[in-house]
Structures are given as C-alpha cells and as structure tokens.
Amino acid sequence: MKLRHLFAPLAVALLLASCQKSENTVTPQSSLVNLNYNGDIRSFAVTQTFDETFESGTKTAYADGNVTFGSGSWDLNDALVGNSASDAKTGTQSIRIRNTGTLGMNFNVTTGASTVTMSYAVYGSDGSSAFQLWVSSNSGSTYTQVGTTSITASSTSLATATFTVNQAGTLRFQLRKTTGGTNRINIDNFTINSFDNGTGGGGGGGSTGDNTNLMLGNPSGATTSLTNFDNYLIDQTYYTESYNRDKGEPNWVSWYVGSTSLGGIDRSNDFRADTNLPAGWYEVGATSYSGSGFDRGHNCPSGDRTSTTAANQATFLMDNMIPQAPNNNEQTWANLEDYGRSLVAAGNEIYVVMGSYGSGGTGSSGSATTVNSGHVVVPSNIWKVIIVIPNGNNDLSRITASTRVIAVNTPNINTISSDWTQYITTVKAIETATGYTLLSNLPAAVRTALETKKDSGI
C-alpha cells in the first residue's frame, strides 16, 4: 500500500488486523541488525520520515539526470522512471536501474534514520542483480555502505528489503546496483524511518522513556552476553525480547502501542529467519512449523505495528514467534489483541509484555512438546500483561496503584474458549509461574498494588 501524502499524520485504522497466521510465506532478503550501543540495549520511538512512491516525476532516458519527486530531488544515473507493463511497481511508476547505476537523494533528512526500506524486483524477463544501500552524513561528499549485505533481486514480484541504519543526524542515501550487468531492476516505495535517541515524549530517556519498549522493566534481567543464551536480550527496534536459543523462541517480548503505532500499512506476511542471531545459533525458518498443527503465533502482533512497512515487517521475524494452537492464536489471542488496540483508539496508550512458559501444547494435529525436529519448544502456557493509561506525557510517573492492568494466562490448547476474559489472572500469578519480576521499573508500592489486581474484563 502506498502512502500518498508525505509527512501526513498516520490515522488509526478503524479495522484493526488480528494475529491470524497464513502458511503462505514471502521471504525477501533483508539486512536487519540488532541495536546495541556498547552492550547497552535501548528502546526507541520511531516515526516515518517519508515514503517516496516515485509517482510524480518523469525521466525516460538512462543518462545521468535529476528528477524531482514528492520528497525532493533525486539523481538517477543509468536509471530512469519506468511505467511500462514490464516494470514491477505498486502504482503507475517505479525506478528502473541497469548496469551499475545509482538512485540517490540530492537532499538531506535531518531526522537521522532507524531503518530504510524499499520494494524491489527484476525488470521484465531479466536475470538476477544485486544492490546495496549507502549513507552519507556530509551531504553526499562521502558515503559508507549500510551493513555488509547485498540484496539480490531474482523475482518479478516486488519484495521488500529492510536496512537497519540506527544513525542520528543529517543523512542522505544512495542505492547502488552492483552486479547483473545489463539486467535491470525496479525500485519502489523508498521509506525512511526516523532515528530517536530515546528521550522523546518527556520520559527519562533510554529504556524508560515514554513510548519505549522496556519502560516497564526487564522482567528476567536479560543481557546481551553470548553466555546468557537462554536469556539473551535483543532489541528489534519495534519490540524488545528475551530470546532463548535452546527453545528457539522468546521467553518474553515487550512493546508499546500508541496512536502513532497504528496506521494503514497492510500485513506483510513475510515470515523469515532472523539472520542476525549470534553466529552458530540455530535460525528458526519461515517453514519450521509447517505440518506441526501449530500456528506461527506472534508475540508482538502485526496489527500493533501498522504505521510503517518496516515496523510491520519486523514483527514477522521468527524469533518473535511461538508454536501456538490455531484456535488459541486466531480466536482467543486475536480477540485480546483487538481489544488492546481498541483501548488505543479510545484515547489510551498501552504498554505490553507477553511471554510463554512450560512444555507441551495441543494443536490441530494433536499434542507435542517440540516442533522443527526438536529445535522449537511448544509452550504449555501463553501469557500477557497490559498496562493502560490515558494519552499523555511522563508515562512512568502516571502509572499509579489505580492504573488498569490486564493480566491473562491461557493454556496452549486448541479447545480453548475464544473469550479471553475467562483467562484473566494477576501479575503475581504470572510472576510465580515464570520466576520473572514484571513492572520492575515502577515504584515498589505501585508495583505491589498492581501485582494483585485482577481485571474485570471488557
């Protein structure tokens, strides 16, 4: 879906997507990396700077030249604006590049960049080609490659590449076709998501600032030490998780949902392995659950990240998934997720932490303790805690003993009721079952009061 108006506010979608899974997968190449500053994992509030759809400019020849699009002036070298039936595109136009051509911004963005995404495909019946993304912090005088990965275009169907930049300051970007000779590629939907240093929204900065993923705390004391492989902290920008290498899934995932988290971006469905796990760790793949009778169940749901393409795609990394009984996932949990988003639409913001524990669940094909030849544990229970506060600033200080807290713990079985309110429990009960300390960033008196509250449901 293309966003036609640059810098426009993103409206909350009236119809909010559920977490229902499809076994039809698209696996685009990507260059995702973890955000880690000298071992300090931090959470960031990210907004979209622009989405360039290349619909407004014209260039019919490959000779080097500048074209003005909605976002500004771009240099197209050995590239043109393609609008033929053979050009892969989501609107009426896209960029077509040949040889070692480039597509580059002649202007800067001052918001920095967390991620840059783009759609790509081969042109017509041409063969494969590779391309890279480069960034300049001095107005184009010099460039450095973003990451070390080249993206290979081999299909005529548009896929999406996501490059993680995580760089503040004034930047501009250039895409470079690097291989494939005269084979041509198409590029469309070039999106830059801003970089935020974690201090936005009036909060305390870092992991406890407003709208950040770990504002409520780090439940298990997860760290980035490779020796801590069963409690390994990963910041995926749009959510933060404690990953368990030997279980092949997260222990817990924590994230924020506010009005800026929700928009009109379509569900990407690009389930894929996280290739940025530490070297030698098993990477659970898009088809690892196939034939098991269990869904690829999101922790941080797709529907909570619809403001940008990059945000939505981040939720489809397989280390955000657990083997979840289909009825649990597509009915009970989907209803709970929809309810959480309805609270946001009603003028609230929510902080969410979700996890699972135990071994052994019952899916559509019967009971199992593991899937994927033992690489992924099937949890026995799936839980979630939601803190609800009205829209505002200084969020941590606004959470009091009277704040609404919703705690739910469901068995991972296919005979489960679709009514999530039947599984309401307390934070304390979840802490007892998991050994975690939830809400640890709250003052002790507030945390103690919230731990024993049992919500009444809808």
Secondary structure, DSSP 4 states (H G I P E B T S, - for coil): ----STTPPPPPPSS-------S-------B-----BTTB-------EEEEE---S----S-SSEEEE-SS-EEEEEEEEEE-STTS--SSS-EEEEEEEEEEEESS-BSS-EEEEEEEEEE-TT---EEEEEEEESSTTSS-EESSSPPEEE--SS-EEEEEEEEE-SSBEEEEEE-SSTT--EEEEEEEEE----S-GGGS-SGGGSTT-TTTT--TT--BS-TT-TTSEEEE-SS-EEEEETTTTEEEEEEEEE-GGG--SPPP----B--TTSPTT-----TTTTTTTT-EEEESS-GGG--SSHHHHHHTTBGGGEEEE-HHIIIIIIHHHHHHHHHHHHTTEEEEEEEEEESS-EEETTEEESEETTTTEE--SEEEEEEEEEES-S-HHHH--TTSEEEEEEEESBTT--S-GGGGEE-HHHHHHHH---TTTTS-HHHHHHHHT------
